[in-house]
Amino acid sequence: MPLGTPVIMPDCIGNREYARHKENCLIAMPEDMISAIQYFEVPSELHRIELAGLETAKHYTMDREYRIFLEVLNEIKSKY
């Protein structure tokens, strides 16, 4: 997404935080890859998902991830 490349991925639970099917990516099982790739044959859909992916990626920086990870560690530490 941060490279402006359309993303096709399976639903692997963790990606539900940011992955929105047919909004900023396609969520497809391996056996559905051909039809997922064909979805991007429509230039307007390809471009729309590329732009939405770029916008999504802006919100998931390494600094943000680092802060969230530290919050989790601090929460664990406070409980034990």
N, C-alpha and C positions, 0 to 999 in steps of 0.2 A: 504494500500500500504506500509506504513512504517514497517509493520510486515511481509512483504513477502507473504501476503495472496492475492490471486487473487480477484479482486473487480468486482462486477456486480452492476451497478447503472442505474437509469433512466437518461435521458437527462433533467437536471433541470436548464439549462442556466448557473448558476454560476460555475458548474463544467467544463464548456467548456474551462476554463483557463488551465486545466491540464489533463483532461480526453481525451484519444485518443482511440477510439473504435478499438479493436483488436490489439492495440499496447501496452498499459499499463493497460487496463481494457476492460470490455465489457459494452456497453451501450445497455440496453434492457428495454422494458416496462414490467410491472408485468405479463402480459399475455404471455410473451415470456421467462419467467424464466427457464422453463424446457429445452428449446433448448439452452439457454445461459449456463446453468450448464453442459449440454452435450458437449458443446464446450471444456470444460476443461477435458474431458475424454481422450483427446489426450495428453499424457505426455509432448511432446515437446512444444505444445502450452501453456500448464499450466506453465511449467518452464520459457518459454520465457516471458510470461506476468508477472509472479512473479518478474523476474529480472528487467523488464522494470518499473514495479511499484515501486520497491525499488529505482531505479535510479531517477524516478520522485519525489519521496518523499524527496530525499536529497535536492531538490531545494525549498521546501516549509516548511521551518523551522518556529518556533514560532517567532524568532528574525526578520525574513524577514516579516512575517505577521504584526508584531508590527510596523516595520518601515513604511510599506505601509499604515497601518491604520493612523499613525501619519501624514503622507503626506496628506492624504485625509482630516483629521481634519484641518491641517494648510491651505490647499487650501480653505476650507469652511470659515475659520476664516478670511483669506485675502480678501474674497469677501464681507464679511458683517462687 
